[in-house]
Amino acid sequence: MGHRFLITGGAGFIGSHTALVLMEQGHSLLVLDNFDNSSPEALERVKGLANGQGSLELIEGDVRDADAVEHAFKSGGTIDGVIHFAGLKAVGESVNDPLRYWDVNVNGSRVLTAAMERHGCRTLVFSSTSTVYGEPQTFPLQEQTPTAPIHPYAQTKLAVEQMLGALCRTGAWRVASLRYFNPVGAHPSGRIGEDPLGIPNNLFPFITQVAAGRREQLHVFGDDYPTPDGTGIRDYLHVMDLADAHGVTLDHLLQQPDSTALTLNIGTGRGLSVLEVVHGFERATGITVPYSIVPRRPGDVPKLEACPLQAKTVLGWEASRTLEDMCRDGWAWQQANPMGYRRG
Ligand code: WQD
């Protein structure tokens, strides 16, 4: 039987892929998005891909705007659960403008959960981040590994985790904070994908833009890290695996009879270096990616790699897609949409 879910930030990269998975499961979605770093076109394409399964309504609004959130809860029927994607996610920007991060990420979450409390909707999946672990020294990274965020982006995500933990201790709330590692790739159709504004910060979209000839070469940020090839290691996971994880998490929470507070790593457990990703992309697509080594990027840590076992134990979820899948699907999206959602 389909549920009705509120998805904040549902037009974004992870939100749009998750919306599609939930619609394919027959759910009715209400998306709240201010299109700050996303496009309504993504939702149009999600509807096209869902092909009559489930439903999707849109409210254009900001999660900090109590009236907009109230309107979401009052429009249509009861909301059975919320996935809260809406937020800011650029590490460097958070260092330069911390108050904006505390406002959007923390205050936005407070406004949302206050409305949920008022309307008796206490089931929530929250987008957290593997960067809450800071610069860890020991691996694998388990959920009980101490958190030590080193920039405002991660600090605000951890603050929300703590706020939600406190809410759960008041009773009745069922909350999962999912600590995403590095989501990449796109839906295999090539219709929806990641659409960064301007020069991409992140490795994957940069690689696909170099492969497409839109940028001359990749700058590899440092080859003197204490890793086997000297380049940084991250746990990249396919965005469709991450989208599936949200569906499974909501199902799990809705089955819990009592107050539940979950914090789960969402990754593959297999870290890859920058050069391993570059060469994996070349193998998957047959395209050479020119690169040069440049100095380290400030704020980068040598390695982040999930221990994903808790998610498997609690949810029965584990990532199934390979690096080849991530590269092939990300490349299909880039080729079909050279300028993202802005054209074609
Ligand atoms: C990965 C690796 C870089 C670009 C950030 C956020 C995180 C998350 C995802 C929200 C690193 C190297 C990168 C480039 C490179 N959240 N790199 N050349 O830094 O792990 O995580 O994005 O979006 O919260 O912190 O991801 O893709 O930027 O970098 O060499 O042009 O690739 O040094 O080792 P990161 P990333």
Residues whose N, C-alpha, C, O or C-beta is under 5 A from the ligand:
A	BS01	WQD	K89 V91 T129 T131 F181 N201 N202 L203 F204 F206 H219 V220 F221 G232 I233 R234 V274 D300
